[in-house]
Amino acid sequence: MMHSDTYYFDIIRYNIKKHREAAGLTQQQLADKAGITMNYLAKIESKKMQRGCTVVIIGRIADALDIDIRELFKPLDK
């Protein structure tokens, strides 16, 4: 089965937000740790963003959250 781009974006945005909140970090704090702007992180977490971000950025976010990058690709809890 081929999933839509939105499906993959939703998995990543959901997992970033879930792990960020579990770590007790604001968007600004996570953005600072990942070396990106808060505005960019907010766009990644927002359903309005329908363009991707690079694997490098996802990796930097995972590093900033101190988690394995694979955690950000786990399917959504249904």
SERO-4910 file (N, C-alpha, C, O; in steps of 0.05 Angstrom, whole numbers):
BEGIN
 pado doro    nc1    nc2    nc3   cac1   cac2   cac3    cc1    cc2    cc3    oc1    oc2    oc3
  Met    A     17    -24      0      0      0      0     18     25      0     36     27     16
  Met    A     12     43    -17     26     68    -19     12     89     -3    -12     95     -7
  His    A     26    101     17     14    122     34     18    149     21     36    153      5
  Ser    A      1    168     28      4    195     18     26    210     33     35    201     55
  Asp    A     36    232     22     56    248     35     46    258     62     60    258     82
  Thr    A     20    265     63      8    275     88     10    254    110     15    261    133
  Tyr    A      7    229    103      9    208    123     36    208    137     38    207    161
  Tyr    A     57    211    121     84    211    132     90    237    147    102    236    169
  Phe    A     81    259    137     85    284    151     70    283    178     81    292    199
  Asp    A     46    272    179     31    270    204     45    253    224     46    260    248
  Ile    A     57    231    216     72    213    235     95    229    247     98    229    271
  Ile    A    111    242    231    134    257    241    126    280    259    137    283    281
  Arg    A    106    296    250     98    319    267     86    309    294     92    321    314
  Tyr    A     70    289    293     58    278    317     80    268    337     79    275    361
  Asn    A     99    253    327    120    242    344    139    264    355    147    262    378
  Ile    A    145    284    338    162    305    349    148    319    372    160    324    393
  Lys    A    122    326    368    108    340    389    105    323    414    108    332    436
  Lys    A     98    297    410     95    279    432    121    277    449    120    279    473
  His    A    143    273    436    169    271    450    178    298    462    190    298    483
  Arg    A    172    320    448    179    346    459    163    351    485    175    360    505
  Glu    A    138    346    484    121    350    508    129    331    531    129    339    554
  Ala    A    135    306    524    144    287    544    170    296    558    175    290    581
  Ala    A    187    310    542    212    320    553    209    346    568    228    357    580
  Gly    A    184    357    567    179    382    581    191    406    568    198    426    581
  Leu    A    195    405    541    207    427    527    187    443    512    167    433    501
  Thr    A    192    469    511    176    486    494    187    484    465    208    473    461
  Gln    A    172    494    446    182    494    419    208    510    417    226    502    403
  Gln    A    209    532    431    234    548    431    258    533    442    279    534    430
  Gln    A    254    519    464    276    504    476    286    482    458    310    478    454
  Leu    A    267    467    445    275    446    427    288    457    402    309    447    393
  Ala    A    278    479    392    290    491    368    318    500    374    336    496    358
  Asp    A    323    512    397    349    521    405    369    497    407    391    498    397
  Lys    A    359    475    419    376    451    422    382    439    395    404    427    391
  Ala    A    363    441    376    367    428    350    381    447    330    388    438    308
  Gly    A    385    472    337    398    491    320    381    500    297    390    506    275
  Ile    A    354    501    301    336    511    281    319    534    294    320    537    318
  Thr    A    304    548    278    288    569    289    262    558    301    253    536    292
  Met    A    251    572    320    225    563    332    204    564    311    186    547    310
  Asn    A    205    583    293    185    586    271    186    561    254    165    550    246
  Tyr    A    210    551    247    212    527    231    201    503    245    187    487    233
  Leu    A    208    500    271    197    477    286    167    479    288    153    458    285
  Ala    A    156    503    292    127    506    294    114    497    267     93    485    267
  Lys    A    127    504    245    117    496    219    118    465    216     99    453    204
  Ile    A    139    453    225    141    424    223    119    410    239    107    391    230
  Glu    A    114    421    263     93    409    281     65    416    271     46    403    280
  Ser    A     61    436    254     35    445    246     24    428    223     38    420    205
  Lys    A     -2    423    224    -15    408    202    -16    425    177    -21    414    155
  Lys    A    -11    451    179    -12    468    156     12    464    138     11    470    114
  Met    A     34    453    149     58    450    133     56    424    116     54    402    127
  Gln    A     55    427     90     53    404     73     78    400     57     78    385     36
  Arg    A    100    412     65    126    406     52    143    392     73    140    395     97
  Gly    A    161    376     63    177    361     81    200    376     93    205    399     86
  Cys    A    213    363    112    238    373    122    259    351    117    252    328    113
  Thr    A    284    359    118    304    339    111    309    319    133    302    323    156
  Val    A    321    297    126    328    276    145    348    288    165    348    281    189
  Val    A    365    306    156    385    319    173    370    334    195    378    332    219
  Ile    A    350    349    188    335    365    208    321    346    228    321    350    252
  Ile    A    309    325    217    296    305    234    316    292    253    310    288    277
  Gly    A    339    286    243    361    275    260    370    295    281    374    286    304
  Arg    A    372    320    275    380    340    295    359    343    316    365    346    340
  Ile    A    333    341    308    312    342    328    313    318    346    310    320    370
  Ala    A    317    294    334    319    270    350    343    272    370    340    264    393
  Asp    A    365    282    360    389    285    378    382    304    401    389    299    424
  Ala    A    368    326    394    361    346    415    342    334    436    342    342    459
  Leu    A    325    316    427    307    302    445    320    278    459    307    266    476
  Asp    A    345    272    451    359    249    462    344    223    458    342    206    476
  Ile    A    334    220    433    320    195    426    332    185    400    345    200    385
  Asp    A    327    160    394    335    148    368    317    160    347    293    162    351
  Ile    A    328    166    324    313    178    302    289    161    294    268    171    285
  Arg    A    291    135    298    270    116    290    244    122    306    222    116    297
  Glu    A    247    133    330    224    140    346    205    160    332    181    160    336
  Leu    A    217    176    315    201    197    301    186    186    277    170    200    264
  Phe    A    191    161    270    179    148    247    159    126    255    148    113    238
  Lys    A    154    123    281    136    102    290    107    110    282    100    133    285
  Pro    A     91     91    273     64     97    265     48    109    287     53    104    311
  Leu    A     28    124    280     11    138    299     -4    118    316    -13     97    307
  Asp    A     -7    125    342    -23    109    360    -52    113    352    -62    136    351
  Lys    A    -66     93    347    -94     95    340   -112     85    362   -136     85    359
***
